[in-house]
Amino acid sequence: MSDEGTPARDTGGLRTPVYPSATHQVRRMGARRGDGAALYVWADVIEELVYAALHAPHTRQAALLLGGAWQGPNGDFVEVRGFSSLMKGDVDADFATELADDWRLLNNRASRIGEGMGVVGWATMREGISGRLASSVQMLHRSFFNLPFEVMLALDSVDKTVGAWAVDRSGYLINVGFNLVSRRGRDNGGERNGNH
């Protein structure tokens, strides 16, 4: 993380990302590439998106990623804490149309979910996305999610892989590593890892 720069998005000022503690564990997934904000994704978000992808492996699906972009003591970071309703079907055309028609409405609805919550990118679930991104997927990301903190989670329902993508400062859409955040299990029968 860089120690310089301004907040990627003003969602309430400075905030400290979740670090490993008695209540949370953070696991690094892949190598950090590029010079953008560090990415923290809550495990239950990944688990629910993977479940949706595996439940309908031959159906294209997409959702808006919800969370916040912050500036912490070690630089900018993005936190993905949830996602919108899944869209299924001809995702590329339908999702692009919905985004073009209702972007302001979608963003306002997402920001009302919680303090500091807003759209921080999108997730796409489809066959064969783990190898390389189709031009239609790249077009959607560059057209609607082109702010420095907006990311894409790509889940391949057949290869059973998850990747994170972001645009670096040079303008390239690159595969980036991320931090997987989950709650530690409790002995009292309460929440288990990934639930919050």
N, CA, C and O of each residue as an XYZ file, in Angstrom:
784
protein
N       0.837     -1.176      0.000
C       0.000      0.000      0.000
C       0.878      1.234      0.000
O       1.953      1.262      0.599
N       0.407      2.217     -0.665
C       1.137      3.475     -0.735
C       0.784      4.347      0.456
O      -0.348      4.331      0.940
N       1.763      5.105      0.921
C       1.494      6.031      2.015
C       1.094      7.398      1.510
O       0.825      8.303      2.299
N       1.053      7.556      0.188
C       0.709      8.868     -0.347
C      -0.617      8.798     -1.069
O      -1.174      7.719     -1.266
N      -1.116      9.946     -1.458
C      -2.360      9.997     -2.210
C      -3.522     10.421     -1.340
O      -3.414     10.514     -0.118
N      -4.616     10.671     -1.993
C      -5.829     11.095     -1.311
C      -6.799      9.934     -1.270
O      -6.607      8.943     -1.973
N      -7.844     10.040     -0.452
C      -8.812      8.949     -0.408
C      -9.389      8.686     -1.790
O      -9.682      9.621     -2.535
N      -9.554      7.412     -2.129
C     -10.136      7.059     -3.410
C     -11.570      7.570     -3.487
O     -12.060      7.892     -4.569
N     -12.229      7.643     -2.365
C     -13.606      8.109     -2.330
C     -13.866      8.599     -0.923
O     -13.502      7.933      0.047
N     -14.490      9.754     -0.801
C     -14.752     10.304      0.526
C     -16.003      9.647      1.091
O     -17.120     10.055      0.773
N     -15.822      8.638      1.922
C     -16.949      7.947      2.541
C     -16.862      8.053      4.051
O     -17.309      7.158      4.768
N     -16.300      9.121      4.525
C     -16.273      9.299      5.965
C     -14.888      9.517      6.525
O     -14.705      9.453      7.740
N     -13.911      9.772      5.685
C     -12.579     10.083      6.178
C     -11.697      8.868      6.334
O     -11.835      7.882      5.609
N     -10.795      8.948      7.280
C      -9.845      7.869      7.505
C     -10.515      6.681      8.178
O     -11.433      6.837      8.983
N     -10.041      5.506      7.836
C     -10.559      4.285      8.429
C      -9.441      3.256      8.388
O      -8.622      3.258      7.469
N      -9.407      2.400      9.358
C      -8.391      1.351      9.401
C      -8.982      0.082      8.818
O     -10.075     -0.324      9.212
N      -8.273     -0.562      7.876
C      -8.793     -1.831      7.359
C      -8.780     -2.896      8.449
O      -8.099     -2.743      9.463
N      -9.527     -3.966      8.241
C      -9.572     -5.059      9.206
C      -8.246     -5.803      9.143
O      -7.835     -6.273      8.082
N      -7.593     -5.905     10.271
C      -6.342     -6.645     10.363
C      -6.583     -7.924     11.145
O      -7.561     -8.016     11.887
N      -5.706     -8.917     10.993
C      -5.870    -10.125     11.805
C      -5.948     -9.761     13.287
O      -5.158     -8.962     13.791
N      -6.910    -10.361     13.965
C      -7.119    -10.055     15.381
C      -7.771    -11.259     16.039
O      -7.896    -12.325     15.435
N      -8.182    -11.074     17.283
C      -8.872    -12.152     17.992
C     -10.224    -12.456     17.346
O     -10.726    -13.573     17.469
N     -10.810    -11.490     16.670
C     -12.130    -11.685     16.087
C     -12.118    -11.888     14.571
O     -13.078    -12.425     14.019
N     -11.059    -11.475     13.897
C     -11.015    -11.570     12.437
C      -9.713    -12.204     11.948
O      -8.653    -12.040     12.553
N      -9.823    -12.915     10.864
C      -8.621    -13.388     10.194
C      -8.611    -12.819      8.784
O      -9.663    -12.640      8.170
N      -7.415    -12.534      8.274
C      -7.240    -11.978      6.940
C      -6.243    -12.868      6.215
O      -5.117    -13.067      6.672
N      -6.674    -13.396      5.081
C      -5.820    -14.295      4.306
C      -5.552    -13.685      2.938
O      -6.482    -13.279      2.242
N      -4.302    -13.620      2.559
C      -3.902    -13.052      1.274
C      -4.197    -14.047      0.164
O      -3.812    -15.213      0.256
N      -4.878    -13.595     -0.887
C      -5.212    -14.426     -2.044
C      -4.508    -13.830     -3.263
O      -4.953    -12.813     -3.795
N      -3.430    -14.443     -3.703
C      -2.693    -13.957     -4.864
C      -1.732    -12.845     -4.502
O      -1.766    -12.301     -3.398
N      -0.884    -12.521     -5.444
C       0.111    -11.467     -5.248
C      -0.493    -10.105     -5.555
O      -1.315     -9.970     -6.461
N      -0.087     -9.114     -4.807
C      -0.548     -7.754     -5.063
C       0.169     -7.233     -6.289
O       1.398     -7.238     -6.349
N      -0.599     -6.782     -7.266
C      -0.036     -6.233     -8.493
C      -0.584     -4.846     -8.694
O      -1.664     -4.510     -8.207
N       0.152     -4.061     -9.399
C      -0.322     -2.724     -9.710
C      -0.087     -1.767     -8.567
O       0.505     -2.108     -7.543
N      -0.559     -0.585     -8.770
C      -0.314      0.485     -7.809
C      -1.603      1.060     -7.248
O      -1.601      2.151     -6.679
N      -2.702      0.335     -7.403
C      -3.987      0.819     -6.920
C      -4.215      0.520     -5.452
O      -3.318      0.078     -4.733
N      -5.425      0.770     -5.036
C      -5.807      0.546     -3.643
C      -5.758     -0.941     -3.304
O      -6.025     -1.789     -4.156
N      -5.417     -1.248     -2.065
C      -5.471     -2.630     -1.575
C      -6.934     -3.060     -1.518
O      -7.813     -2.241     -1.246
N      -7.194     -4.327     -1.770
C      -8.554     -4.837     -1.835
C      -8.807     -5.828     -0.706
O      -8.057     -6.788     -0.534
N      -9.886     -5.588      0.074
C     -10.340     -6.475      1.142
C     -11.746     -6.945      0.782
O     -12.643     -6.124      0.588
N     -11.945     -8.258      0.692
C     -13.243     -8.835      0.353
C     -13.669     -9.742      1.487
O     -12.906    -10.614      1.904
N     -14.890     -9.547      1.999
C     -15.400    -10.387      3.067
C     -15.719    -11.777      2.519
O     -16.293    -11.907      1.438
N     -15.347    -12.805      3.265
C     -15.484    -14.192      2.832
C     -16.922    -14.568      2.511
O     -17.158    -15.340      1.582
N     -17.890    -14.039      3.259
C     -19.275    -14.433      2.984
C     -19.742    -13.913      1.630
O     -20.621    -14.517      1.015
N     -19.180    -12.815      1.154
C     -19.509    -12.314     -0.186
C     -19.041    -13.333     -1.224
O     -19.800    -13.716     -2.114
N     -17.795    -13.766     -1.102
C     -17.252    -14.761     -2.030
C     -18.061    -16.059     -1.945
O     -18.413    -16.640     -2.971
N     -18.356    -16.511     -0.723
C     -19.092    -17.762     -0.550
C     -20.461    -17.711     -1.220
O     -20.859    -18.666     -1.887
N     -21.180    -16.613     -1.050
C     -22.510    -16.510     -1.645
C     -22.451    -16.393     -3.160
O     -23.300    -16.952     -3.853
N     -21.458    -15.673     -3.687
C     -21.304    -15.573     -5.139
C     -20.891    -16.919     -5.735
O     -21.384    -17.300     -6.796
N     -19.999    -17.637     -5.068
C     -19.594    -18.970     -5.529
C     -20.798    -19.903     -5.521
O     -21.007    -20.658     -6.470
N     -21.588    -19.852     -4.456
C     -22.791    -20.692     -4.381
C     -23.716    -20.402     -5.562
O     -24.220    -21.328     -6.196
N     -23.941    -19.130     -5.857
C     -24.812    -18.766     -6.980
C     -24.237    -19.266     -8.301
O     -24.970    -19.765     -9.154
N     -22.921    -19.130     -8.467
C     -22.278    -19.579     -9.707
C     -22.381    -21.099     -9.861
O     -22.657    -21.589    -10.957
N     -22.163    -21.845     -8.783
C     -22.208    -23.300     -8.849
C     -23.632    -23.825     -8.948
O     -23.859    -24.905     -9.494
N     -24.589    -23.073     -8.426
C     -25.996    -23.486     -8.485
C     -26.529    -23.424     -9.923
O     -27.378    -24.227    -10.309
N     -26.028    -22.468    -10.708
C     -26.438    -22.322    -12.104
C     -25.176    -22.149    -12.957
O     -24.919    -21.058    -13.466
N     -24.383    -23.226    -13.117
C     -23.059    -23.101    -13.724
C     -23.050    -22.660    -15.183
O     -22.039    -22.136    -15.650
N     -24.127    -22.852    -15.906
C     -24.136    -22.491    -17.320
C     -24.929    -21.217    -17.591
O     -25.260    -20.907    -18.735
N     -25.229    -20.485    -16.519
C     -25.980    -19.241    -16.635
C     -25.066    -18.071    -16.314
O     -24.383    -18.078    -15.290
N     -25.048    -17.074    -17.175
C     -24.281    -15.867    -16.883
C     -25.023    -15.053    -15.830
O     -26.238    -14.875    -15.906
N     -24.269    -14.562    -14.843
C     -24.853    -13.786    -13.760
C     -23.958    -12.590    -13.454
O     -22.760    -12.616    -13.735
N     -24.541    -11.548    -12.881
C     -23.773    -10.363    -12.488
C     -24.450     -9.705    -11.295
O     -25.642     -9.895    -11.055
N     -23.673     -8.931    -10.554
C     -24.192     -8.183     -9.403
C     -23.280     -6.993     -9.143
O     -22.098     -7.011     -9.489
N     -23.843     -5.961     -8.532
C     -23.027     -4.832     -8.100
C     -22.364     -5.183     -6.779
O     -23.005     -5.765     -5.904
N     -21.092     -4.841     -6.619
C     -20.385     -5.037     -5.354
C     -20.573     -3.802     -4.494
O     -20.463     -2.675     -4.978
N     -20.858     -4.014     -3.219
C     -21.141     -2.915     -2.303
C     -20.102     -2.867     -1.193
O     -19.640     -3.900     -0.710
N     -19.749     -1.677     -0.806
C     -18.761     -1.501      0.251
C     -18.325     -0.061      0.322
O     -19.145      0.853      0.224
N     -17.036      0.143      0.494
C     -16.524      1.499      0.597
C     -15.079      1.579      0.152
O     -14.355      0.584      0.142
N     -14.681      2.768     -0.210
C     -13.286      3.042     -0.542
C     -12.794      4.030      0.502
O     -13.432      5.052      0.753
N     -11.660      3.721      1.104
C     -11.191      4.462      2.254
C      -9.710      4.779      2.134
O      -9.011      4.257      1.265
N      -9.255      5.635      3.014
C      -7.832      5.857      3.167
C      -7.457      5.421      4.574
O      -7.993      5.931      5.557
N      -6.536      4.478      4.659
C      -6.077      3.972      5.944
C      -4.689      4.485      6.248
O      -4.149      5.297      5.497
N      -4.108      4.028      7.330
C      -2.782      4.501      7.719
C      -1.690      4.120      6.716
O      -0.636      4.755      6.678
N      -1.936      3.087      5.905
C      -0.941      2.659      4.911
C      -1.362      2.951      3.482
O      -0.767      2.411      2.549
N      -2.367      3.787      3.287
C      -2.800      4.144      1.933
C      -4.248      3.765      1.670
O      -4.982      3.358      2.570
N      -4.633      3.910      0.417
C      -6.009      3.650      0.008
C      -6.327      2.154      0.029
O      -5.470      1.316     -0.252
N      -7.585      1.839      0.371
C      -8.038      0.454      0.279
C      -9.531      0.432     -0.022
O     -10.261      1.372      0.290
N      -9.962     -0.655     -0.631
C     -11.364     -0.877     -0.981
C     -11.832     -2.084     -0.194
O     -11.134     -3.093     -0.102
N     -13.031     -1.966      0.377
C     -13.609     -3.059      1.151
C     -14.927     -3.471      0.500
O     -15.822     -2.645      0.326
N     -15.043     -4.757      0.138
C     -16.273     -5.306     -0.439
C     -16.981     -6.064      0.667
O     -16.483     -7.078      1.155
N     -18.176     -5.553      1.071
C     -18.913     -6.134      2.198
C     -20.229     -6.786      1.801
O     -20.866     -7.437      2.629
N     -20.650     -6.622      0.544
C     -21.918     -7.188      0.112
C     -22.092     -7.040     -1.383
O     -21.190     -6.589     -2.088
N     -23.283     -7.432     -1.865
C     -23.583     -7.278     -3.287
C     -25.076     -7.126     -3.472
O     -25.869     -7.474     -2.598
N     -25.445     -6.597     -4.632
C     -26.856     -6.377     -4.955
C     -27.500     -7.684     -5.412
O     -26.854     -8.731     -5.442
N     -28.764     -7.606     -5.763
C     -29.452     -8.778     -6.306
C     -28.741     -9.251     -7.567
O     -28.206     -8.451     -8.335
N     -28.746    -10.562     -7.765
C     -28.113    -11.132     -8.951
C     -28.970    -10.909    -10.179
O     -30.195    -11.013    -10.117
N     -28.333    -10.607    -11.286
C     -29.000    -10.536    -12.580
C     -28.556    -11.757    -13.372
O     -27.368    -12.074    -13.419
N     -29.510    -12.442    -13.993
C     -29.203    -13.656    -14.741
C     -29.676    -13.514    -16.174
O     -30.563    -12.713    -16.468
N     -29.080    -14.292    -17.063
C     -29.514    -14.311    -18.458
C     -28.469    -13.728    -19.372
O     -27.278    -14.000    -19.219
N     -28.919    -12.908    -20.344
C     -27.993    -12.262    -21.278
C     -27.373    -11.086    -20.538
O     -27.682     -9.923    -20.799
N     -26.501    -11.422    -19.620
C     -25.975    -10.449    -18.668
C     -25.309     -9.266    -19.337
O     -25.544     -8.125    -18.940
N     -24.487     -9.509    -20.341
C     -23.741     -8.406    -20.944
C     -24.685     -7.314    -21.448
O     -24.506     -6.141    -21.122
N     -25.692     -7.695    -22.245
C     -26.606     -6.697    -22.801
C     -27.540     -6.145    -21.735
O     -27.705     -4.930    -21.627
N     -28.162     -7.036    -20.935
C     -29.127     -6.588    -19.931
C     -28.474     -5.756    -18.834
O     -29.019     -4.731    -18.424
N     -27.315     -6.189    -18.361
C     -26.620     -5.477    -17.293
C     -26.186     -4.094    -17.785
O     -26.321     -3.107    -17.061
N     -25.670     -4.024    -19.004
C     -25.255     -2.733    -19.575
C     -26.444     -1.803    -19.714
O     -26.335     -0.613    -19.418
N     -27.585     -2.329    -20.161
C     -28.783     -1.503    -20.310
C     -29.266     -0.999    -18.958
O     -29.595      0.178    -18.811
N     -29.309     -1.889    -17.968
C     -29.748     -1.489    -16.638
C     -28.808     -0.444    -16.044
O     -29.258      0.530    -15.441
N     -27.517     -0.649    -16.213
C     -26.554      0.331    -15.694
C     -26.706      1.679    -16.383
O     -26.684      2.721    -15.729
N     -26.858      1.658    -17.688
C     -26.997      2.907    -18.438
C     -28.282      3.640    -18.056
O     -28.277      4.863    -17.920
N     -29.378      2.905    -17.882
C     -30.667      3.519    -17.570
C     -30.786      3.977    -16.128
O     -31.358      5.032    -15.854
N     -30.253      3.197    -15.211
C     -30.540      3.421    -13.799
C     -29.305      3.576    -12.932
O     -29.366      3.284    -11.737
N     -28.183      4.025    -13.488
C     -26.953      4.097    -12.703
C     -27.143      4.911    -11.435
O     -26.767      4.468    -10.350
N     -27.722      6.096    -11.561
C     -27.894      6.947    -10.377
C     -28.819      6.281     -9.368
O     -28.542      6.313     -8.169
N     -29.907      5.684     -9.825
C     -30.834      5.000     -8.929
C     -30.154      3.827     -8.225
O     -30.306      3.657     -7.016
N     -29.405      3.019     -8.975
C     -28.704      1.877     -8.379
C     -27.695      2.330     -7.344
O     -27.609      1.738     -6.268
N     -26.933      3.362     -7.644
C     -25.913      3.845     -6.723
C     -26.552      4.434     -5.465
O     -26.063      4.208     -4.358
N     -27.631      5.181     -5.627
C     -28.318      5.748     -4.468
C     -28.920      4.651     -3.600
O     -28.846      4.727     -2.373
N     -29.506      3.646     -4.209
C     -30.088      2.535     -3.462
C     -28.995      1.806     -2.685
O     -29.188      1.462     -1.520
N     -27.860      1.571     -3.316
C     -26.752      0.876     -2.657
C     -26.200      1.688     -1.498
O     -25.854      1.118     -0.463
N     -26.110      3.001     -1.645
C     -25.515      3.822     -0.592
C     -26.415      3.908      0.634
O     -25.947      4.292      1.706
N     -27.697      3.561      0.506
C     -28.600      3.579      1.652
C     -28.528      2.300      2.476
O     -29.158      2.212      3.530
N     -27.783      1.323      2.022
C     -27.707      0.044      2.731
C     -27.014      0.207      4.064
O     -27.412     -0.420      5.046
N     -26.008      1.017      4.120
C     -25.295      1.231      5.365
C     -24.414      2.453      5.255
O     -24.113      2.921      4.157
N     -24.006      2.962      6.392
C     -23.159      4.138      6.398
C     -21.863      3.842      5.653
O     -21.181      2.858      5.940
N     -21.534      4.695      4.702
C     -20.312      4.521      3.936
C     -20.400      3.468      2.854
O     -19.407      3.203      2.176
N     -21.579      2.851      2.671
C     -21.721      1.811      1.646
C     -22.076      2.454      0.318
O     -22.872      3.391      0.254
N     -21.488      1.946     -0.713
C     -21.774      2.389     -2.063
C     -21.303      1.340     -3.047
O     -20.804      0.288     -2.647
N     -21.456      1.613     -4.319
C     -21.016      0.688     -5.352
C     -19.505      0.809     -5.491
O     -18.986      1.898     -5.733
N     -18.799     -0.307     -5.341
C     -17.341     -0.312     -5.468
C     -16.890     -1.225     -6.613
O     -15.705     -1.535     -6.729
N     -17.823     -1.649     -7.446
C     -17.484     -2.488     -8.580
C     -18.595     -3.464     -8.897
O     -19.764     -3.215     -8.605
N     -18.215     -4.578     -9.496
C     -19.212     -5.573     -9.891
C     -18.606     -6.965     -9.889
O     -17.387     -7.139     -9.888
N     -19.491     -7.947     -9.890
C     -19.086     -9.352     -9.962
C     -19.744     -9.962    -11.186
O     -20.890     -9.649    -11.510
N     -19.014    -10.830    -11.857
C     -19.574    -11.559    -12.988
C     -19.270    -13.034    -12.809
O     -18.147    -13.419    -12.483
N     -20.287    -13.851    -13.027
C     -20.148    -15.295    -12.913
C     -20.504    -15.890    -14.268
O     -21.607    -15.687    -14.776
N     -19.554    -16.632    -14.853
C     -19.777    -17.234    -16.163
C     -18.732    -18.300    -16.421
O     -17.694    -18.350    -15.760
N     -19.020    -19.148    -17.388
C     -18.081    -20.198    -17.780
C     -16.894    -19.589    -18.513
O     -17.051    -18.637    -19.277
N     -15.711    -20.137    -18.279
C     -14.541    -19.787    -19.059
C     -13.914    -18.435    -18.789
O     -13.039    -18.008    -19.542
N     -14.332    -17.753    -17.742
C     -13.790    -16.414    -17.492
C     -12.424    -16.457    -16.819
O     -11.722    -15.447    -16.783
N     -12.037    -17.617    -16.284
C     -10.770    -17.669    -15.551
C      -9.559    -17.535    -16.469
O      -8.524    -17.024    -16.042
N      -9.663    -17.978    -17.707
C      -8.536    -17.902    -18.621
C      -8.216    -16.491    -19.052
O      -7.078    -16.038    -18.927
N      -9.211    -15.799    -19.556
C      -9.032    -14.399    -19.961
C     -10.403    -13.746    -20.048
O     -11.421    -14.424    -20.189
N     -10.413    -12.436    -19.962
C     -11.673    -11.703    -19.969
C     -12.141    -11.459    -21.400
O     -11.371    -11.013    -22.250
N     -13.401    -11.754    -21.648
C     -13.992    -11.470    -22.956
C     -14.034     -9.962    -23.168
O     -14.065     -9.194    -22.207
N     -14.034     -9.546    -24.419
C     -14.063     -8.107    -24.721
C     -15.328     -7.454    -24.182
O     -15.291     -6.286    -23.795
N     -16.456     -8.180    -24.145
C     -17.699     -7.598    -23.618
C     -17.579     -7.329    -22.118
O     -18.123     -6.345    -21.617
N     -16.870     -8.201    -21.404
C     -16.658     -8.012    -19.963
C     -15.746     -6.810    -19.735
O     -16.011     -5.983    -18.863
N     -14.684     -6.714    -20.510
C     -13.783     -5.565    -20.402
C     -14.518     -4.263    -20.712
O     -14.307     -3.254    -20.040
N     -15.384     -4.284    -21.736
C     -16.146     -3.091    -22.107
C     -17.072     -2.659    -20.977
O     -17.163     -1.469    -20.673
N     -17.759     -3.609    -20.353
C     -18.640     -3.277    -19.237
C     -17.849     -2.635    -18.104
O     -18.266     -1.620    -17.545
N     -16.712     -3.225    -17.769
C     -15.926     -2.675    -16.662
C     -15.413     -1.275    -16.992
O     -15.527     -0.363    -16.173
N     -14.860     -1.106    -18.162
C     -14.294      0.203    -18.538
C     -15.374      1.263    -18.731
O     -15.112      2.449    -18.528
N     -16.576      0.862    -19.119
C     -17.660      1.829    -19.353
C     -18.340      2.294    -18.071
O     -18.643      3.477    -17.914
N     -18.576      1.359    -17.159
C     -19.375      1.681    -15.986
C     -18.616      1.676    -14.665
O     -19.091      2.243    -13.681
N     -17.461      1.054    -14.628
C     -16.709      0.918    -13.374
C     -15.280      1.424    -13.581
O     -14.311      0.697    -13.359
N     -15.170      2.661    -14.004
C     -13.872      3.200    -14.397
C     -13.249      4.146    -13.372
O     -12.265      4.820    -13.675
N     -13.805      4.203    -12.177
C     -13.181      4.992    -11.122
C     -12.021      4.201    -10.530
O     -12.039      2.971    -10.572
N     -11.024      4.870     -9.986
C      -9.811      4.171     -9.532
C     -10.046      3.081     -8.497
O      -9.245      2.152     -8.401
N     -11.119      3.166     -7.721
C     -11.343      2.175     -6.661
C     -12.294      1.064     -7.078
O     -12.527      0.147     -6.289
N     -12.851      1.103     -8.274
C     -13.848      0.105     -8.660
C     -13.180     -1.162     -9.198
O     -12.285     -1.108    -10.041
N     -13.640     -2.287     -8.688
C     -13.029     -3.578     -8.975
C     -14.042     -4.524     -9.598
O     -15.242     -4.248     -9.617
N     -13.543     -5.640    -10.107
C     -14.405     -6.686    -10.639
C     -13.971     -8.014    -10.022
O     -12.784     -8.336     -9.983
N     -14.944     -8.769     -9.547
C     -14.699    -10.150     -9.143
C     -15.228    -11.034    -10.264
O     -16.388    -10.912    -10.658
N     -14.384    -11.921    -10.779
C     -14.763    -12.818    -11.864
C     -14.750    -14.243    -11.331
O     -13.710    -14.736    -10.893
N     -15.904    -14.906    -11.368
C     -16.037    -16.267    -10.858
C     -16.353    -17.202    -12.017
O     -17.349    -17.021    -12.716
N     -15.504    -18.195    -12.213
C     -15.706    -19.179    -13.272
C     -16.432    -20.374    -12.660
O     -15.894    -21.068    -11.797
N     -17.655    -20.599    -13.118
C     -18.495    -21.645    -12.534
C     -18.052    -23.049    -12.927
O     -18.407    -24.013    -12.249
N     -17.293    -23.183    -13.991
C     -16.834    -24.499    -14.423
C     -15.452    -24.802    -13.850
O     -15.239    -25.873    -13.283
N     -14.514    -23.867    -13.993
C     -13.164    -24.069    -13.457
C     -13.099    -23.858    -11.946
O     -12.101    -24.197    -11.310
N     -14.168    -23.297    -11.375
C     -14.263    -23.048     -9.932
C     -13.119    -22.163     -9.434
O     -12.433    -22.486     -8.464
N     -12.935    -21.041    -10.127
C     -11.899    -20.083     -9.759
C     -12.526    -18.716     -9.488
O     -13.606    -18.399     -9.984
N     -11.819    -17.915     -8.685
C     -12.231    -16.550     -8.383
C     -11.034    -15.650     -8.652
O      -9.922    -15.932     -8.205
N     -11.264    -14.579     -9.375
C     -10.202    -13.616     -9.638
C     -10.709    -12.208     -9.395
O     -11.900    -11.927     -9.531
N      -9.793    -11.332     -9.034
C     -10.132     -9.916     -8.844
C      -9.381     -9.116     -9.896
O      -8.220     -9.399    -10.195
N     -10.047     -8.122    -10.452
C      -9.485     -7.308    -11.525
C      -9.689     -5.839    -11.196
O     -10.682     -5.464    -10.572
N      -8.746     -5.016    -11.620
C      -8.846     -3.568    -11.423
C      -8.017     -2.883    -12.509
O      -7.116     -3.483    -13.095
N      -8.339     -1.626    -12.760
C      -7.572     -0.833    -13.724
C      -6.427     -0.164    -12.971
O      -6.644      0.520    -11.971
N      -5.205     -0.370    -13.462
C      -4.057      0.262    -12.804
C      -3.900      1.704    -13.294
O      -4.654      2.156    -14.156
N      -2.930      2.414    -12.748
C      -2.755      3.832    -13.093
C      -2.354      4.049    -14.544
O      -2.476      5.158    -15.063
N      -1.876      2.997    -15.203
C      -1.523      3.096    -16.623
C      -2.732      2.851    -17.515
O      -2.645      3.000    -18.734
N      -3.850      2.478    -16.919
C      -5.067      2.240    -17.678
C      -5.280      0.802    -18.106
O      -6.215      0.513    -18.854
N      -4.424     -0.114    -17.642
C      -4.580     -1.523    -17.986
C      -5.477     -2.226    -16.971
O      -5.386     -1.983    -15.767
N      -6.337     -3.094    -17.475
C      -7.171     -3.927    -16.612
C      -6.340     -5.145    -16.239
O      -6.049     -5.990    -17.086
N      -5.956     -5.232    -14.958
C      -5.044     -6.294    -14.527
C      -5.667     -7.151    -13.430
O      -6.535     -6.701    -12.682
N      -5.204     -8.390    -13.355
C      -5.598     -9.300    -12.296
C      -4.838     -8.900    -11.038
O      -3.616     -8.754    -11.073
N      -5.550     -8.722     -9.927
C      -4.920     -8.275     -8.685
C      -5.215     -9.269     -7.561
O      -6.247     -9.940     -7.568
N      -4.309     -9.355     -6.608
C      -4.556    -10.160     -5.423
C      -5.480     -9.403     -4.485
O      -5.685     -8.199     -4.635
N      -6.039    -10.123     -3.511
C      -6.913     -9.455     -2.547
C      -6.780    -10.111     -1.184
O      -6.232    -11.206     -1.056
N      -7.283     -9.432     -0.177
C      -7.284     -9.919      1.197
C      -8.673    -10.458      1.512
O      -9.662     -9.731      1.413
N      -8.747    -11.725      1.890
C     -10.009    -12.362      2.234
C     -10.212    -12.227      3.738
O      -9.405    -12.722      4.525
N     -11.294    -11.553      4.137
C     -11.561    -11.245      5.539
C     -12.703    -12.125      6.046
O     -13.742    -12.238      5.396
N     -12.506    -12.744      7.200
C     -13.587    -13.526      7.804
C     -13.501    -13.424      9.315
O     -12.448    -13.132      9.882
N     -14.634    -13.672      9.951
C     -14.659    -13.706     11.417
C     -14.162    -15.063     11.871
O     -14.417    -16.083     11.232
N     -13.465    -15.057     12.963
C     -13.001    -16.325     13.532
C     -14.188    -17.040     14.167
O     -15.117    -16.391     14.648
N     -14.165    -18.383     14.173
C     -15.237    -19.171     14.778
C     -15.322    -18.926     16.271
O     -14.339    -18.558     16.914
N     -16.501    -19.133     16.805
C     -16.707    -18.975     18.248
C     -17.082    -20.315     18.843
O     -17.780    -21.110     18.213
N     -16.623    -20.562     20.042
C     -16.918    -21.822     20.724
C     -18.344    -21.884     21.259
O     -18.838    -22.966     21.579
N     -19.007    -20.742     21.358
C     -20.328    -20.717     21.982
C     -21.462    -21.012     21.007
O     -22.628    -20.781     21.328
N     -21.132    -21.522     19.811
C     -22.182    -21.859     18.859
C     -22.690    -20.661     18.102
O     -23.694    -20.751     17.396
N     -22.007    -19.531     18.238
C     -22.413    -18.317     17.528
C     -21.928    -18.320     16.102
O     -21.888    -19.362     15.448
N     -21.566    -17.167     15.629
C     -21.159    -17.017     14.239
C     -19.909    -17.847     13.947
O     -19.048    -18.042     14.806
N     -19.843    -18.316     12.734
C     -18.679    -19.058     12.259
C     -17.947    -18.181     11.249
O     -18.409    -17.089     10.918
N     -16.823    -18.653     10.770
C     -16.041    -17.896      9.801
C     -16.907    -17.442      8.632
O     -17.733    -18.194      8.116
N     -16.696    -16.190      8.231
C     -17.367    -15.667      7.053
C     -18.700    -15.031      7.331
O     -19.201    -14.318      6.461
N     -19.303    -15.229      8.457
C     -20.606    -14.622      8.742
C     -20.430    -13.357      9.541
O     -19.659    -13.312     10.500
N     -21.139    -12.345      9.143
C     -21.116    -11.090      9.905
C     -22.426    -10.368      9.775
O     -22.597     -9.291     10.346
